C-alpha cells in the first residue's frame, strides 16, 4: 500500500479541527448564558443540541460511506460545520444557535466515523497504531487550544481600535455585546480552508476492515438483543456523560461559586482539563503494559471520584487543581470501556463499534440533566450526577469478562 504523507497531515488537521469545535461549549457557556439569559437547564441544552447529533449520525454514516465514498462524507461533514458556524455568526439568536450546534455536531459525527479508516489507509497498516496515538495527541491539542483562542477573542475584541488587522475585522463582524460569537467565525474559516484543500486532494480508495464495517439492519437487531451490547453501550454513554458532565460546567461552576472570570480562569481550567487528559493517555499507555486493563480502569475511576469530590467540595485553589486532575483520570476510561466491549464479542465488531459510538449521546443527556438538577438545588449538586456514571463504569471494570486479556510484560510467552 502506498503511503500518503500529505493525506496523513490533512487527517491530523481534521482531528484538530474536530476537537477545536467540539470541546468549546463549556468555556462559551457562561457568556452564552449571559447573552441569552438562560437558566441552567436551558444552558444544558447547548451540549444536548450538539451531542444528540451523534446518535442521529453515527450509524447511518457507515452505510453512506459505502455508497458515496470517504471523501464525499468528509466534505459533507465539513460543509455542515461551515454553514452552521457562518449562519450563527450573522444570525445570533438562541434558536439559531441551538440549530447550528446540532448541525455542527452532525458534521463532527460524520467526520469521526470516516477519518480513522482513512488514517489507516493513508499512513499504512503497519503504522496505524503510531498514527492513532499521534491523532489522540493532536485531538488533545485542539481541545487545549480552543479555550485560549476563545479567551483571547473575548478579552481583546471589545477593546480593538486599529483597523485593517484580522482582529479588527472580527470585531466589526461580531456583535459588541457578544464577542464570543467570533469564535464560530474563526472555526468556520478554519473548516472552509480544510474543505477547499480536501476538495482539491485526490483520495485513495478506503477498504474497510471487518472491525470498521457496519453491517445490515438484521445484524443490528441481533446485537441489540444481546445484553452485553447494552452493558457497553451504557458504558460509553456513561463515559461521555462523565467527561462532558464535568468539562461543560467548569467555567460556570467557577463563576457561580468563586466569582472567577469565566473568560480567563474558566477557559484556563477547561484547557488544563484536556491537557491533563492528554498526559493521562501517555501514562496509561505505559501502565497498560504493566497491569490488567480492568485494574487500570478501576484505579483511574476511583481516583476520578476522589478528584471530583475535591473539585466540587474543596476550596477555589483545590478546584483549580482537581478539575485538570479529573481530566487526567478520564484518559483511560473511553478506550478501556470500548476495548473491553469489543473484546466481549467474537464477531460483528464493526457494527458493535457503530452502536457503541451512538452512546456519545451521553454527552447530550448528562449535562442537560445536571442543568435541570442545578436549577432545583444548585449546580454543585447537579454535577454530582457524574458519581453515578463513574460508578457504572467501575462496575464494568469489576465484572467485565473479556475473551482475551490485554498482554503485559508479565504475561506468559505464547507457545
VEXBAKE-862793 format. One record per residue (C-alpha): residue in one letter; x, y, z. Coordinates in steps of 0.25 Angstrom, whole numbers, plus 5000, padded with zeros to 4 digits. Example, Ala and Ser with C-alpha at 12.3 -4.5 7.8 and 13.67 -1.06 7.14 Angstrom:
BEGIN
a504949825031
s505549965029
% end
This chain:
BEGIN
x500050005000
x500650144996
x500750235008
x500150375006
x500850475016
x500050595011
x498750525014
x499250485028
x499550625031
x498150665026
x497550555035
x498350615047
x497850755044
x496450695043
x496550635057
x497050765062
x495850845056
x494850745061
x495350755075
x495550905074
x494050925071
x493450805079
x494050845093
x493850995093
x492450985098
x492850985113
x493651115113
x492651185104
x491451145113
x491551265123
x491651365112
x490451305104
x489751295117
x489851445120
x489551475105
x488251395104
x487851405119
x487751255121
x487451165133
x488451055136
x487450955129
x487451035117
x488951055117
x489050895118
x488250895105
x489450945097
x490350825099
x489050745097
x488750805083
x490250775079
x490450635084
x489050575081
x489450595066
x490450475069
x489250385072
x488650425059
x489850425050
x490850315055
x490150185049
x489650245036
x490950295033
x491550155031
x490450125020
x490650255013
x492150245013
x492050115005
x491150174995
x491750314993
x493250294998
x494050355009
x494450485002
x492950525000
x492550495014
x493750575019
x493350695010
x491950685015
x492350685030
x493150805028
x492050875019
x491050855031
x492150915041
x492451035031
x490951065029
x490551055043
x491751145048
x491451245038
x489951255040
x490151275055
x491151375053
x490251465045
x488851425051
x489251415066
x487951375073
x487751255083
x486851175073
x487851195062
x489051155072
x488351025076
x488050985062
x489451025058
x490050935069
x489250815064
x489850835050
x491250855056
x491050725064
x490550655052
x491750695043
x492650655054
x491950515055
x492150495040
x493650535041
x493950445053
x493350325047
x494150325034
x495550385037
x496050265045
x495950175034
x496550285025
x497750295034
x498050155033
x497950155018
x498850285017
x499850245027
x499950095024
x499449975032
x500749955039
x500850105044
x499350115049
x499650095064
x500650205064
x499850305056
x498650265064
x499350315077
x499850435069
x498450465065
x497950455080
x499050565084
x498650655072
x497250645077
x497650685091
x498450805085
x497150855079
x496350835091
x497450905099
x497651015089
x496151055087
x495951115101
x497151205099
x496751255085
x495351285091
x495951355103
x496851445094
x495651475085
x494651515096
x495751595104
x496251675092
x495151695082
x494351795091
x495651885092
x496151875078
x496352015072
x497251985060
x496751965046
x497151865035
x497651755045
x496951625046
x496551645060
x495951775055
x495151705044
x494651605054
x494251725064
x493451785053
x492651655050
x492451605064
x491351685071
x491951775082
x491151715093
x491451565088
x492951565085
x492951415087
x492151395074
x493551425067
x494051285071
x493051225062
x493451315051
x494951265053
x494451125053
x493651135041
x494851195033
x495751085038
x494750975033
x494651055020
x496151055017
x496150905020
x494950885011
x495650945000
x496950875002
x496250735003
x495350764991
x496650784982
x497350664988
x497250524981
x496750424991
x497150274991
x496050164992
x495850135006
x495549985008
x494949965022
x495449855031
x494349755037
x494449835051
x494149965043
x492949925035
x491549945039
x490649825035
x489149825031
x487949845040
x487849695043
x489149695050
x488849825057
x487549765062
x488249635066
x489249715074
x488349805082
x487649675087
x488949645094
x489149695108
x490649705106
x490449815095
x489449895105
x490449885116
x491549945108
x490650045100
x490250095114
x491750095118
x492150185106
x490850275109
x491350285124
x492750315120
x492450435110
x491450475120
x492550475131
x493450555122
x492550655117
x491750665130
x492950725137
x493750805126
x492450865121
x492150925134
x493550965139
x493451115135
x492051135140
x492451055153
x493651145156
x492851275153
x491651225161
x492351185174
x493651275173
x493251385165
x494451355155
x494551415142
x493951305132
x494651365120
x496051355127
x496051265139
x494951175133
x495651165120
x496951135126
x496451025135
x495650965124
x496850955115
x497650895126
x496650785127
x496950745113
x498450755116
x498250665128
x497550565119
x498650565109
x499650545120
x498850425125
x498750365111
x500350355111
x500350305125
x499250205122
x500050155110
x501150115120
x500350055131
x499449965121
x500749895119
x500949865134
x499549825139
x498149775135
x497349875127
x496149855137
x497049885149
x497650005142
x496150055138
x495750035153
x496850115159
x496650235150
x495150235152
x495350235168
x496450345166
x495450415158
x494350405169
x495350465179
x495750575169
x494350615166
x494050625181
x495250715183
x494750805171
x493350815176
x493450825191
x494850875193
x495251025192
x495651105180
x497051065179
x496750925181
x495750935169
x496850995160
x497650865163
x496550765164
x495850795151
x497050765142
x497450645151
x496050595148
x496350615133
x497550525135
x496750415141
x495750415130
x496850385120
x496750225120
x495250215122
x494750225108
x495850135102
x495650045114
x494150025113
x494150025098
x495249915096
x494649835107
x493349835100
x493949795086
x494749685093
x493449625099
x492849585086
x493449495076
x492849555063
x492149675057
x493149775063
x492949875053
x491449885055
x491649875070
x492649995070
x491650075062
x490550045073
x491550085084
x491850215077
x490450255078
x490650255093
x491350385091
x489950445093
x490250435108
x490950565105
x489550615102
x488750555113
x489650565125
x490050715124
x488550745121
x488150665133
x489150735142
x488550875138
x487150835142
x487650785156
x488550905157
x487350995155
x486650925166
x487750905177
x489050965171
x490050935160
x490950875170
x489950765173
x489550755159
x490950715155
x490850605166
x490150525155
x491450495150
x491750405162
x490650305156
x491350295143
x492650275149
x492050165158
x491450095146
x492850095139
x493450045152
x492449925151
x492949895137
x494349895142
x494049795153
x493149705146
x493649705131
x493949575125
x494749605113
x495049485104
x496549515103
x497349595114
x498249705110
x499649665108
x500649715119
x502149705121
x501749605132
x500949515122
x501349375119
x502049365106
x501249305095
x501549155092
% end
